[in-house]
Amino acid sequence: MQDQAEQATQSQDNVVMDKAPDGLEEKLAAAEAKISEMQDAFLRAKADSENIRRRAQEDIAKAHKFAIENFAEALVPVKDSLEMALKLDSPSVESLKEGVEMTLKQLSAAFERNRLQEINPVPGEKLDPMKHQAISMVPAEQDANTIVSVLQKGYMIADRLLRPALVTVAQ
């Protein structure tokens, strides 16, 4: 009996397979082709994104490596001027002063070209903790928390503080 039941089940399965409409096989083949096409497109997109990521990392590495190049190019003439001043055998005080002034102009121009700005507050200006560092408070005849004197200039690169100005402040 069991053998008969098994044979009947197998024959029914064969009949179902034989009766499968041709449309299903075509749809299956089309779906498999579409899956293959989508998988290929996915792999290409993944490879493209990896290439873009790798190129971006290389660009960032180059930017870090050569970021100071423009500033260095601007400072080379300043160094040349200083070296030439030291080569003079018997310089006069006036010629040294003139050379230092010219070198300072070159350095100032290099700072300006590279957006390095001086922070040199004037006495009486209000203390700005984002740009100034108070070294001491002294009694003065001006408003409290105003700058009395500048001990050392500060510097900013674009809008970023490089070094705060060192100041004394009125009590």
TIVO-2410 file (N, C-alpha, C; in nm, 3 decimals):
# residues 171
REC num residu      c1      c2      c3 atome chaine
REC   1      M   0.080  -0.119   0.000     N      A
REC   1      M   0.000   0.000   0.000    CA      A
REC   1      M   0.085   0.127   0.000     C      A
REC   2      Q   0.187   0.117   0.081     N      A
REC   2      Q   0.276   0.233   0.085    CA      A
REC   2      Q   0.340   0.256  -0.050     C      A
REC   3      D   0.381   0.149  -0.113     N      A
REC   3      D   0.445   0.162  -0.245    CA      A
REC   3      D   0.350   0.226  -0.344     C      A
REC   4      Q   0.224   0.189  -0.338     N      A
REC   4      Q   0.125   0.246  -0.430    CA      A
REC   4      Q   0.107   0.395  -0.401     C      A
REC   5      A   0.106   0.432  -0.275     N      A
REC   5      A   0.087   0.573  -0.239    CA      A
REC   5      A   0.207   0.656  -0.287     C      A
REC   6      E   0.325   0.600  -0.270     N      A
REC   6      E   0.445   0.672  -0.316    CA      A
REC   6      E   0.445   0.689  -0.466     C      A
REC   7      Q   0.406   0.584  -0.538     N      A
REC   7      Q   0.402   0.592  -0.684    CA      A
REC   7      Q   0.298   0.694  -0.729     C      A
REC   8      A   0.187   0.702  -0.659     N      A
REC   8      A   0.081   0.795  -0.695    CA      A
REC   8      A   0.129   0.939  -0.672     C      A
REC   9      T   0.201   0.961  -0.560     N      A
REC   9      T   0.253   1.095  -0.531    CA      A
REC   9      T   0.354   1.137  -0.636     C      A
REC  10      Q   0.444   1.043  -0.673     N      A
REC  10      Q   0.545   1.075  -0.773    CA      A
REC  10      Q   0.482   1.104  -0.908     C      A
REC  11      S   0.383   1.032  -0.944     N      A
REC  11      S   0.319   1.054  -1.073    CA      A
REC  11      S   0.244   1.187  -1.073     C      A
REC  12      Q   0.186   1.225  -0.956     N      A
REC  12      Q   0.118   1.354  -0.949    CA      A
REC  12      Q   0.220   1.468  -0.963     C      A
REC  13      D   0.337   1.454  -0.898     N      A
REC  13      D   0.442   1.557  -0.909    CA      A
REC  13      D   0.486   1.573  -1.054     C      A
REC  14      N   0.504   1.460  -1.124     N      A
REC  14      N   0.546   1.465  -1.264    CA      A
REC  14      N   0.440   1.535  -1.349     C      A
REC  15      V   0.312   1.509  -1.319     N      A
REC  15      V   0.204   1.570  -1.395    CA      A
REC  15      V   0.205   1.721  -1.371     C      A
REC  16      V   0.227   1.763  -1.243     N      A
REC  16      V   0.230   1.905  -1.212    CA      A
REC  16      V   0.345   1.973  -1.286     C      A
REC  17      M   0.462   1.907  -1.288     N      A
REC  17      M   0.579   1.964  -1.358    CA      A
REC  17      M   0.552   1.972  -1.507     C      A
REC  18      D   0.489   1.871  -1.561     N      A
REC  18      D   0.462   1.871  -1.704    CA      A
REC  18      D   0.358   1.975  -1.741     C      A
REC  19      K   0.267   2.002  -1.646     N      A
REC  19      K   0.159   2.096  -1.674    CA      A
REC  19      K   0.200   2.242  -1.647     C      A
REC  20      A   0.324   2.267  -1.597     N      A
REC  20      A   0.367   2.403  -1.568    CA      A
REC  20      A   0.357   2.486  -1.695     C      A
REC  21      P   0.291   2.601  -1.685     N      A
REC  21      P   0.274   2.683  -1.805    CA      A
REC  21      P   0.409   2.738  -1.854     C      A
REC  22      D   0.419   2.754  -1.982     N      A
REC  22      D   0.542   2.806  -2.043    CA      A
REC  22      D   0.570   2.948  -1.994     C      A
REC  23      G   0.471   3.024  -1.959     N      A
REC  23      G   0.486   3.161  -1.913    CA      A
REC  23      G   0.568   3.169  -1.784     C      A
REC  24      L   0.554   3.072  -1.695     N      A
REC  24      L   0.629   3.071  -1.570    CA      A
REC  24      L   0.779   3.051  -1.595     C      A
REC  25      E   0.809   2.960  -1.686     N      A
REC  25      E   0.950   2.936  -1.718    CA      A
REC  25      E   1.014   3.061  -1.779     C      A
REC  26      E   0.938   3.129  -1.863     N      A
REC  26      E   0.988   3.252  -1.925    CA      A
REC  26      E   1.006   3.362  -1.820     C      A
REC  27      K   0.907   3.371  -1.729     N      A
REC  27      K   0.916   3.471  -1.623    CA      A
REC  27      K   1.036   3.442  -1.533     C      A
REC  28      L   1.057   3.312  -1.503     N      A
REC  28      L   1.171   3.274  -1.420    CA      A
REC  28      L   1.302   3.310  -1.489     C      A
REC  29      A   1.313   3.280  -1.615     N      A
REC  29      A   1.434   3.312  -1.691    CA      A
REC  29      A   1.456   3.464  -1.695     C      A
REC  30      A   1.348   3.540  -1.715     N      A
REC  30      A   1.359   3.686  -1.719    CA      A
REC  30      A   1.401   3.739  -1.582     C      A
REC  31      A   1.344   3.683  -1.475     N      A
REC  31      A   1.378   3.727  -1.340    CA      A
REC  31      A   1.525   3.696  -1.310     C      A
REC  32      E   1.569   3.578  -1.350     N      A
REC  32      E   1.710   3.542  -1.328    CA      A
REC  32      E   1.803   3.634  -1.406     C      A
REC  33      A   1.765   3.670  -1.528     N      A
REC  33      A   1.847   3.761  -1.609    CA      A
REC  33      A   1.851   3.899  -1.544     C      A
REC  34      K   1.735   3.944  -1.494     N      A
REC  34      K   1.730   4.074  -1.429    CA      A
REC  34      K   1.814   4.074  -1.301     C      A
REC  35      I   1.808   3.966  -1.224     N      A
REC  35      I   1.890   3.954  -1.103    CA      A
REC  35      I   2.037   3.961  -1.139     C      A
REC  36      S   2.076   3.892  -1.242     N      A
REC  36      S   2.216   3.892  -1.286    CA      A
REC  36      S   2.258   4.034  -1.328     C      A
REC  37      E   2.169   4.101  -1.401     N      A
REC  37      E   2.198   4.237  -1.445    CA      A
REC  37      E   2.211   4.333  -1.326     C      A
REC  38      M   2.120   4.320  -1.230     N      A
REC  38      M   2.125   4.407  -1.112    CA      A
REC  38      M   2.249   4.379  -1.026     C      A
REC  39      Q   2.284   4.251  -1.017     N      A
REC  39      Q   2.404   4.216  -0.940    CA      A
REC  39      Q   2.528   4.277  -1.006     C      A
REC  40      D   2.534   4.273  -1.139     N      A
REC  40      D   2.645   4.334  -1.211    CA      A
REC  40      D   2.648   4.485  -1.188     C      A
REC  41      A   2.532   4.549  -1.195     N      A
REC  41      A   2.525   4.694  -1.172    CA      A
REC  41      A   2.567   4.728  -1.029     C      A
REC  42      F   2.525   4.647  -0.934     N      A
REC  42      F   2.563   4.670  -0.794    CA      A
REC  42      F   2.714   4.660  -0.776     C      A
REC  43      L   2.774   4.557  -0.835     N      A
REC  43      L   2.919   4.540  -0.822    CA      A
REC  43      L   2.995   4.655  -0.887     C      A
REC  44      R   2.945   4.704  -1.001     N      A
REC  44      R   3.009   4.818  -1.066    CA      A
REC  44      R   2.997   4.944  -0.979     C      A
REC  45      A   2.879   4.966  -0.923     N      A
REC  45      A   2.858   5.084  -0.836    CA      A
REC  45      A   2.947   5.074  -0.713     C      A
REC  46      K   2.960   4.957  -0.657     N      A
REC  46      K   3.045   4.938  -0.540    CA      A
REC  46      K   3.191   4.967  -0.575     C      A
REC  47      A   3.236   4.919  -0.690     N      A
REC  47      A   3.373   4.944  -0.734    CA      A
REC  47      A   3.395   5.094  -0.758     C      A
REC  48      D   3.296   5.161  -0.820     N      A
REC  48      D   3.308   5.305  -0.842    CA      A
REC  48      D   3.319   5.381  -0.711     C      A
REC  49      S   3.237   5.345  -0.613     N      A
REC  49      S   3.242   5.416  -0.485    CA      A
REC  49      S   3.375   5.390  -0.415     C      A
REC  50      E   3.430   5.272  -0.427     N      A
REC  50      E   3.562   5.243  -0.368    CA      A
REC  50      E   3.670   5.326  -0.436     C      A
REC  51      N   3.661   5.340  -0.568     N      A
REC  51      N   3.759   5.423  -0.641    CA      A
REC  51      N   3.748   5.569  -0.600     C      A
REC  52      I   3.627   5.620  -0.586     N      A
REC  52      I   3.607   5.759  -0.544    CA      A
REC  52      I   3.663   5.779  -0.404     C      A
REC  53      R   3.637   5.686  -0.312     N      A
REC  53      R   3.687   5.696  -0.175    CA      A
REC  53      R   3.839   5.695  -0.173     C      A
REC  54      R   3.900   5.607  -0.252     N      A
REC  54      R   4.046   5.597  -0.258    CA      A
REC  54      R   4.107   5.726  -0.314     C      A
REC  55      R   4.046   5.780  -0.421     N      A
REC  55      R   4.096   5.905  -0.479    CA      A
REC  55      R   4.083   6.020  -0.381     C      A
REC  56      A   3.972   6.024  -0.308     N      A
REC  56      A   3.953   6.130  -0.208    CA      A
REC  56      A   4.058   6.120  -0.098     C      A
REC  57      Q   4.089   6.000  -0.054     N      A
REC  57      Q   4.193   5.982   0.048    CA      A
REC  57      Q   4.329   6.027  -0.005     C      A
REC  58      E   4.358   5.997  -0.130     N      A
REC  58      E   4.485   6.041  -0.190    CA      A
REC  58      E   4.491   6.193  -0.198     C      A
REC  59      D   4.379   6.256  -0.238     N      A
REC  59      D   4.374   6.402  -0.245    CA      A
REC  59      D   4.394   6.465  -0.108     C      A
REC  60      I   4.333   6.408  -0.006     N      A
REC  60      I   4.350   6.460   0.130    CA      A
REC  60      I   4.494   6.445   0.175     C      A
REC  61      A   4.555   6.331   0.146     N      A
REC  61      A   4.696   6.310   0.184    CA      A
REC  61      A   4.786   6.411   0.114     C      A
REC  62      K   4.760   6.438  -0.013     N      A
REC  62      K   4.840   6.538  -0.086    CA      A
REC  62      K   4.818   6.677  -0.028     C      A
REC  63      A   4.695   6.708   0.005     N      A
REC  63      A   4.665   6.841   0.063    CA      A
REC  63      A   4.739   6.859   0.195     C      A
REC  64      H   4.741   6.756   0.278     N      A
REC  64      H   4.814   6.764   0.405    CA      A
REC  64      H   4.964   6.779   0.380     C      A
REC  65      K   5.014   6.704   0.284     N      A
REC  65      K   5.157   6.703   0.257    CA      A
REC  65      K   5.206   6.837   0.203     C      A
REC  66      F   5.126   6.899   0.117     N      A
REC  66      F   5.171   7.021   0.049    CA      A
REC  66      F   5.095   7.146   0.094     C      A
REC  67      A   5.026   7.141   0.206     N      A
REC  67      A   4.947   7.254   0.254    CA      A
REC  67      A   5.033   7.376   0.281     C      A
REC  68      I   5.152   7.357   0.325     N      A
REC  68      I   5.239   7.469   0.364    CA      A
REC  68      I   5.325   7.517   0.247     C      A
REC  69      E   5.309   7.457   0.131     N      A
REC  69      E   5.395   7.490   0.017    CA      A
REC  69      E   5.391   7.638  -0.018     C      A
REC  70      N   5.271   7.698  -0.028     N      A
REC  70      N   5.262   7.841  -0.063    CA      A
REC  70      N   5.330   7.929   0.040     C      A
REC  71      F   5.310   7.896   0.166     N      A
REC  71      F   5.370   7.975   0.273    CA      A
REC  71      F   5.523   7.962   0.268     C      A
REC  72      A   5.571   7.842   0.244     N      A
REC  72      A   5.716   7.819   0.235    CA      A
REC  72      A   5.776   7.898   0.118     C      A
REC  73      E   5.706   7.900   0.005     N      A
REC  73      E   5.754   7.977  -0.110    CA      A
REC  73      E   5.764   8.126  -0.077     C      A
REC  74      A   5.671   8.175   0.005     N      A
REC  74      A   5.673   8.317   0.042    CA      A
REC  74      A   5.783   8.348   0.142     C      A
REC  75      L   5.826   8.249   0.221     N      A
REC  75      L   5.928   8.273   0.322    CA      A
REC  75      L   6.071   8.257   0.270     C      A
REC  76      V   6.089   8.189   0.160     N      A
REC  76      V   6.224   8.168   0.106    CA      A
REC  76      V   6.295   8.301   0.077     C      A
REC  77      P   6.230   8.401   0.016     N      A
REC  77      P   6.299   8.529  -0.006    CA      A
REC  77      P   6.338   8.599   0.124     C      A
REC  78      V   6.258   8.581   0.228     N      A
REC  78      V   6.290   8.640   0.358    CA      A
REC  78      V   6.420   8.580   0.410     C      A
REC  79      K   6.432   8.449   0.401     N      A
REC  79      K   6.555   8.382   0.445    CA      A
REC  79      K   6.674   8.428   0.361     C      A
REC  80      D   6.655   8.439   0.231     N      A
REC  80      D   6.762   8.488   0.143    CA      A
REC  80      D   6.811   8.626   0.186     C      A
REC  81      S   6.717   8.715   0.218     N      A
REC  81      S   6.753   8.851   0.260    CA      A
REC  81      S   6.833   8.849   0.389     C      A
REC  82      L   6.792   8.766   0.483     N      A
REC  82      L   6.865   8.757   0.609    CA      A
REC  82      L   7.005   8.702   0.589     C      A
REC  83      E   7.018   8.602   0.503     N      A
REC  83      E   7.151   8.545   0.476    CA      A
REC  83      E   7.242   8.646   0.409     C      A
REC  84      M   7.187   8.726   0.316     N      A
REC  84      M   7.268   8.828   0.249    CA      A
REC  84      M   7.314   8.934   0.349     C      A
REC  85      A   7.230   8.968   0.444     N      A
REC  85      A   7.268   9.066   0.546    CA      A
REC  85      A   7.383   9.014   0.630     C      A
REC  86      L   7.384   8.885   0.658     N      A
REC  86      L   7.492   8.828   0.739    CA      A
REC  86      L   7.623   8.815   0.661     C      A
REC  87      K   7.619   8.816   0.529     N      A
REC  87      K   7.739   8.804   0.447    CA      A
REC  87      K   7.820   8.934   0.441     C      A
REC  88      L   7.756   9.045   0.472     N      A
REC  88      L   7.828   9.173   0.466    CA      A
REC  88      L   7.943   9.174   0.566     C      A
REC  89      D   8.060   9.222   0.521     N      A
REC  89      D   8.178   9.222   0.607    CA      A
REC  89      D   8.169   9.328   0.718     C      A
REC  90      S   8.145   9.449   0.679     N      A
REC  90      S   8.138   9.555   0.780    CA      A
REC  90      S   8.014   9.641   0.754     C      A
REC  91      P   7.898   9.593   0.795     N      A
REC  91      P   7.775   9.670   0.769    CA      A
REC  91      P   7.763   9.788   0.865     C      A
REC  92      S   7.706   9.893   0.816     N      A
REC  92      S   7.680  10.009   0.903    CA      A
REC  92      S   7.545   9.986   0.971     C      A
REC  93      V   7.523  10.059   1.077     N      A
REC  93      V   7.398  10.047   1.151    CA      A
REC  93      V   7.280  10.083   1.061     C      A
REC  94      E   7.300  10.186   0.979     N      A
REC  94      E   7.192  10.231   0.890    CA      A
REC  94      E   7.161  10.126   0.784     C      A
REC  95      S   7.263  10.064   0.728     N      A
REC  95      S   7.238   9.962   0.624    CA      A
REC  95      S   7.171   9.839   0.687     C      A
REC  96      L   7.212   9.804   0.809     N      A
REC  96      L   7.147   9.692   0.878    CA      A
REC  96      L   7.000   9.723   0.905     C      A
REC  97      K   6.974   9.844   0.950     N      A
REC  97      K   6.836   9.883   0.980    CA      A
REC  97      K   6.753   9.880   0.853     C      A
REC  98      E   6.808   9.932   0.744     N      A
REC  98      E   6.737   9.933   0.617    CA      A
REC  98      E   6.708   9.790   0.569     C      A
REC  99      G   6.808   9.702   0.583     N      A
REC  99      G   6.790   9.562   0.544    CA      A
REC  99      G   6.684   9.491   0.628     C      A
REC 100      V   6.685   9.518   0.758     N      A
REC 100      V   6.585   9.456   0.846    CA      A
REC 100      V   6.446   9.507   0.811     C      A
REC 101      E   6.432   9.635   0.781     N      A
REC 101      E   6.302   9.690   0.743    CA      A
REC 101      E   6.252   9.627   0.613     C      A
REC 102      M   6.341   9.609   0.516     N      A
REC 102      M   6.302   9.545   0.389    CA      A
REC 102      M   6.262   9.399   0.413     C      A
REC 103      T   6.337   9.332   0.498     N      A
REC 103      T   6.306   9.193   0.529    CA      A
REC 103      T   6.171   9.182   0.600     C      A
REC 104      L   6.144   9.276   0.691     N      A
REC 104      L   6.015   9.278   0.760    CA      A
REC 104      L   5.902   9.302   0.661     C      A
REC 105      K   5.923   9.387   0.562     N      A
REC 105      K   5.821   9.410   0.459    CA      A
REC 105      K   5.794   9.281   0.381     C      A
REC 106      Q   5.901   9.208   0.347     N      A
REC 106      Q   5.884   9.081   0.277    CA      A
REC 106      Q   5.805   8.982   0.362     C      A
REC 107      L   5.839   8.976   0.490     N      A
REC 107      L   5.770   8.884   0.580    CA      A
REC 107      L   5.623   8.924   0.596     C      A
REC 108      S   5.596   9.053   0.610     N      A
REC 108      S   5.458   9.100   0.622    CA      A
REC 108      S   5.378   9.066   0.496     C      A
REC 109      A   5.440   9.083   0.380     N      A
REC 109      A   5.373   9.049   0.254    CA      A
REC 109      A   5.344   8.899   0.247     C      A
REC 110      A   5.438   8.817   0.294     N      A
REC 110      A   5.417   8.672   0.296    CA      A
REC 110      A   5.301   8.637   0.388     C      A
REC 111      F   5.295   8.701   0.504     N      A
REC 111      F   5.184   8.678   0.597    CA      A
REC 111      F   5.052   8.715   0.532     C      A
REC 112      E   5.049   8.831   0.467     N      A
REC 112      E   4.926   8.880   0.406    CA      A
REC 112      E   4.878   8.786   0.295     C      A
REC 113      R   4.969   8.742   0.210     N      A
REC 113      R   4.932   8.651   0.101    CA      A
REC 113      R   4.877   8.520   0.152     C      A
REC 114      N   4.921   8.478   0.269     N      A
REC 114      N   4.877   8.350   0.324    CA      A
REC 114      N   4.773   8.367   0.435     C      A
REC 115      R   4.711   8.481   0.440     N      A
REC 115      R   4.601   8.512   0.531    CA      A
REC 115      R   4.638   8.495   0.679     C      A
REC 116      L   4.760   8.527   0.712     N      A
REC 116      L   4.806   8.527   0.850    CA      A
REC 116      L   4.796   8.671   0.899     C      A
REC 117      Q   4.702   8.695   0.994     N      A
REC 117      Q   4.673   8.831   1.037    CA      A
REC 117      Q   4.724   8.855   1.178     C      A
REC 118      E   4.773   8.975   1.199     N      A
REC 118      E   4.822   9.018   1.330    CA      A
REC 118      E   4.705   9.056   1.420     C      A
REC 119      I   4.717   9.021   1.548     N      A
REC 119      I   4.624   9.070   1.649    CA      A
REC 119      I   4.705   9.162   1.738     C      A
REC 120      N   4.685   9.293   1.723     N      A
REC 120      N   4.758   9.391   1.800    CA      A
REC 120      N   4.658   9.490   1.859     C      A
REC 121      P   4.599   9.454   1.973     N      A
REC 121      P   4.496   9.542   2.031    CA      A
REC 121      P   4.556   9.673   2.081     C      A
REC 122      V   4.472   9.776   2.081     N      A
REC 122      V   4.517   9.907   2.130    CA      A
REC 122      V   4.475   9.923   2.276     C      A
REC 123      P   4.552   9.997   2.353     N      A
REC 123      P   4.514  10.021   2.492    CA      A
REC 123      P   4.374  10.083   2.500     C      A
REC 124      G   4.295  10.034   2.595     N      A
REC 124      G   4.158  10.081   2.611    CA      A
REC 124      G   4.057   9.990   2.544     C      A
REC 125      E   4.103   9.902   2.455     N      A
REC 125      E   4.013   9.809   2.388    CA      A
REC 125      E   3.963   9.705   2.488     C      A
REC 126      K   3.841   9.660   2.472     N      A
REC 126      K   3.781   9.561   2.561    CA      A
REC 126      K   3.852   9.426   2.541     C      A
REC 127      L   3.876   9.354   2.651     N      A
REC 127      L   3.941   9.223   2.645    CA      A
REC 127      L   3.849   9.123   2.574     C      A
REC 128      D   3.901   9.057   2.473     N      A
REC 128      D   3.828   8.953   2.402    CA      A
REC 128      D   3.899   8.820   2.429     C      A
REC 129      P   3.842   8.735   2.514     N      A
REC 129      P   3.911   8.610   2.550    CA      A
REC 129      P   3.932   8.515   2.432     C      A
REC 130      M   3.864   8.540   2.320     N      A
REC 130      M   3.883   8.457   2.201    CA      A
REC 130      M   4.009   8.499   2.123     C      A
REC 131      K   4.060   8.620   2.151     N      A
REC 131      K   4.178   8.670   2.079    CA      A
REC 131      K   4.291   8.713   2.171     C      A
REC 132      H   4.259   8.742   2.296     N      A
REC 132      H   4.358   8.796   2.389    CA      A
REC 132      H   4.375   8.703   2.509     C      A
REC 133      Q   4.495   8.700   2.562     N      A
REC 133      Q   4.522   8.626   2.685    CA      A
REC 133      Q   4.576   8.725   2.787     C      A
REC 134      A   4.500   8.742   2.896     N      A
REC 134      A   4.541   8.836   3.001    CA      A
REC 134      A   4.649   8.770   3.086     C      A
REC 135      I   4.763   8.837   3.094     N      A
REC 135      I   4.875   8.787   3.175    CA      A
REC 135      I   4.863   8.836   3.318     C      A
REC 136      S   4.820   8.962   3.333     N      A
REC 136      S   4.804   9.017   3.468    CA      A
REC 136      S   4.701   9.128   3.466     C      A
REC 137      M   4.654   9.159   3.586     N      A
REC 137      M   4.561   9.271   3.602    CA      A
REC 137      M   4.634   9.379   3.682     C      A
REC 138      V   4.627   9.502   3.634     N      A
REC 138      V   4.697   9.612   3.700    CA      A
REC 138      V   4.598   9.724   3.729     C      A
REC 139      P   4.621   9.799   3.835     N      A
REC 139      P   4.535   9.914   3.859    CA      A
REC 139      P   4.558  10.018   3.750     C      A
REC 140      A   4.450  10.074   3.696     N      A
REC 140      A   4.462  10.172   3.589    CA      A
REC 140      A   4.344  10.267   3.596     C      A
REC 141      E   4.358  10.380   3.528     N      A
REC 141      E   4.254  10.482   3.526    CA      A
REC 141      E   4.160  10.462   3.408     C      A
REC 142      Q   4.136  10.339   3.369     N      A
REC 142      Q   4.044  10.310   3.259    CA      A
REC 142      Q   3.945  10.203   3.304     C      A
REC 143      D   3.849  10.174   3.221     N      A
REC 143      D   3.744  10.077   3.258    CA      A
REC 143      D   3.804   9.942   3.289     C      A
REC 144      A   3.737   9.867   3.377     N      A
REC 144      A   3.782   9.732   3.411    CA      A
REC 144      A   3.771   9.642   3.288     C      A
REC 145      N   3.858   9.543   3.282     N      A
REC 145      N   3.864   9.446   3.172    CA      A
REC 145      N   3.893   9.510   3.037     C      A
REC 146      T   3.967   9.618   3.038     N      A
REC 146      T   4.016   9.676   2.913    CA      A
REC 146      T   4.167   9.660   2.909     C      A
REC 147      I   4.221   9.661   2.792     N      A
REC 147      I   4.364   9.636   2.773    CA      A
REC 147      I   4.444   9.761   2.811     C      A
REC 148      V   4.547   9.738   2.895     N      A
REC 148      V   4.636   9.846   2.936    CA      A
REC 148      V   4.758   9.847   2.844     C      A
REC 149      S   4.818   9.730   2.822     N      A
REC 149      S   4.934   9.723   2.733    CA      A
REC 149      S   4.942   9.586   2.668     C      A
REC 150      V   5.011   9.581   2.555     N      A
REC 150      V   5.029   9.456   2.479    CA      A
REC 150      V   5.172   9.409   2.501     C      A
REC 151      L   5.186   9.288   2.553     N      A
REC 151      L   5.319   9.232   2.575    CA      A
REC 151      L   5.370   9.159   2.452     C      A
REC 152      Q   5.276   9.095   2.380     N      A
REC 152      Q   5.315   9.020   2.260    CA      A
REC 152      Q   5.195   9.014   2.167     C      A
REC 153      K   5.216   9.040   2.038     N      A
REC 153      K   5.109   9.035   1.939    CA      A
REC 153      K   5.059   8.892   1.924     C      A
REC 154      G   4.936   8.880   1.881     N      A
REC 154      G   4.878   8.749   1.851    CA      A
REC 154      G   4.863   8.734   1.700     C      A
REC 155      Y   4.826   8.615   1.656     N      A
REC 155      Y   4.810   8.590   1.513    CA      A
REC 155      Y   4.692   8.497   1.488     C      A
REC 156      M   4.627   8.522   1.374     N      A
REC 156      M   4.517   8.438   1.327    CA      A
REC 156      M   4.545   8.394   1.185     C      A
REC 157      I   4.505   8.273   1.153     N      A
REC 157      I   4.509   8.225   1.015    CA      A
REC 157      I   4.364   8.219   0.971     C      A
REC 158      A   4.330   8.303   0.873     N      A
REC 158      A   4.191   8.320   0.830    CA      A
REC 158      A   4.108   8.357   0.953     C      A
REC 159      D   4.017   8.274   0.996     N      A
REC 159      D   3.936   8.304   1.114    CA      A
REC 159      D   3.974   8.217   1.233     C      A
REC 160      R   4.086   8.151   1.226     N      A
REC 160      R   4.128   8.058   1.331    CA      A
REC 160      R   4.245   8.118   1.410     C      A
REC 161      L   4.234   8.115   1.541     N      A
REC 161      L   4.338   8.171   1.628    CA      A
REC 161      L   4.462   8.082   1.626     C      A
REC 162      L   4.575   8.142   1.594     N      A
REC 162      L   4.702   8.071   1.596    CA      A
REC 162      L   4.770   8.094   1.731     C      A
REC 163      R   4.775   8.219   1.774     N      A
REC 163      R   4.834   8.255   1.903    CA      A
REC 163      R   4.762   8.379   1.956     C      A
REC 164      P   4.715   8.375   2.080     N      A
REC 164      P   4.647   8.494   2.134    CA      A
REC 164      P   4.748   8.605   2.165     C      A
REC 165      A   4.700   8.728   2.163     N      A
REC 165      A   4.784   8.841   2.201    CA      A
REC 165      A   4.796   8.838   2.354     C      A
REC 166      L   4.917   8.855   2.405     N      A
REC 166      L   4.940   8.858   2.550    CA      A
REC 166      L   4.927   9.003   2.596     C      A
REC 167      V   4.836   9.025   2.691     N      A
REC 167      V   4.805   9.162   2.732    CA      A
REC 167      V   4.796   9.173   2.885     C      A
REC 168      T   4.812   9.296   2.933     N      A
REC 168      T   4.779   9.326   3.072    CA      A
REC 168      T   4.645   9.399   3.070     C      A
REC 169      V   4.564   9.376   3.175     N      A
REC 169      V   4.428   9.424   3.176    CA      A
REC 169      V   4.407   9.513   3.297     C      A
REC 170      A   4.321   9.613   3.284     N      A
REC 170      A   4.287   9.700   3.397    CA      A
REC 170      A   4.196   9.627   3.494     C      A
REC 171      Q   4.218   9.655   3.624     N      A
REC 171      Q   4.134   9.593   3.727    CA      A
REC 171      Q   3.999   9.658   3.732     C      A
***
